[in-house]
Amino acid sequence: MSSDELKARALRSLAQRDHSRAELARKLAAHGEADAVEAVLDRMAELGLLSDTRFAESFVRSRAARLGERRLQHELAQRGVDPDTINEALRSELGESEQARARDVWARKFGRAPGDAKEWARQARFLITRGFSADVVKRVLKEPFDESA
């Protein structure tokens, strides 16, 4: 595939949504040589069309209302964003505290306190799979059950 065709393919992908550099490289790798792909990626970055920082901020902004910090970090890392960029995006885009966001997610899904230990565990698993830490989950659910009782 020629350089112009690679550029056109990259522009089409970027027109649909922001991509991380690693994501776009994976998409273009099947269509051109590694050197040609890197040249296209460099040119897109020079033009300001490709930015891992912008991608990470947009990603966090769009998913922060439903996911915890750990899950956001993991998903960005899977998309090839470096840890410093991830931390900067999380710092700049997460307006509410982790506990407030967890409480909102919990309230939308459940809305009422768990009635027994089994329900508490189900709600806790839900929040943990959304990427909230165990400490935050305990505070949100207020650990109402004492197993020794």
C-alpha positions, 0 to 999 in steps of 0.5 A: 500500500502506498504512503498516500493510501496509508495516510488516507486510511489513518485519516479515516480512522481518526475522523471516526474517533481519536486513537492512541498511537499504538492503536492506529499503528496496529490498524495500519500495520496490516496495510503497510511496511513498518517504516511507512506506518511510522512515517504516517504516524509521525506526520499525523502527530506533527499535524496535531491529528494524533495525540495520546494525551488528547486521546487519554483525556477524551477516553477518561472524560467519556468513561469516568462516570461509569468506571473506576480509576483502576479500570480506566488505567488498565484500559488505557494501558491496553490501548498503548498509552504510556503510564505518565500520560495516563496519570496526567489524564486521570489527574486532569479529567477526574473531577469527582472523588472516586468514592462519589463516582462509585456511589453514583454508579452503585445508586444507578444500578442498585439504589438501595442498601443490600439486605443480606451478606449475599446481596452485599457481595454481589454489589461489591463484585459489581463495583470492583469489576467496574474498577473501584478499589476495595476500600472505596467499595467498603465505604460505599456499601458501609460494611453493614454485615458482621459475619460473626453475629 
